[in-house]
């Protein structure tokens, strides 16, 4: 059995859900690490984009921001943020990676405030491009730690729309039909969505994680796949690439203790 930590498990799980030949837009940190791993293993033909304008770079090492010069390295285009956003509006980009402080059962995400908007307990970084990305990409993937403070019945602010109030809600506000969140990957499980109810559904538990642990760390009633699986462990090859090529300085994979 390979020796790995929770972050390495999340990254390998996230890399495997990316479809080969898809166009994805990522931020820095964990989303970028997962995309780099996918490009070096299971999805060599994905096209990676960055919000600041880098298109399909051959990343030599992990960039520290979406405007880092490495996000343009040997790319097919060095364009601008407005062009990337216009690509979103045209429906060119398949998938985005996002994160957030709170998530509800419909996949709506809060990264703006905790508490009342005008007198918050905590003021968070805000949307950045997260609203645009999840509104206009065909699919979104979220990676986050699984705690009851993150997975709540009602989020304090909708920064990033998931399926809003359920079936038909996205279409009512003018967002593209047949689009929305696809996966939420945590340190406990992989969750997809029930397309009838537009609600989070647990599809697989990570190794050594019990169903009760997921329920305990979620603030709303979960739906469960009838074919609930166990997530595959990271392979030695994946861990070697993560540690030696993607993140040798442990900026991301060192955030969670073994």
Buried (B, 14 or more C-beta within 10 A) or exposed (E): EBEBBBBBBBBBBBBBBBBEEBBBBBBBBBBBBBBBBBBBBBBEEBBBBBBBBBBBBEBEBBBEBBBBEBBBBEBEEBBEBEEBBEBBEEEBBBBBBBBBBBBBBBBBBBBBBBEEEEEBEEEBEEBBBBBBBBBBBBBBBBBBBBBEEBBBEEBBBBBBBBBBEBBEBBEEEEBBEEBBBBBBBBBBBBBBBEEEBBBBBBBBBBEEBEBEBBEEBBBBEBBBBEEEEEBBBBEEEBBEBBBEBBBEEEBBBBEBEE
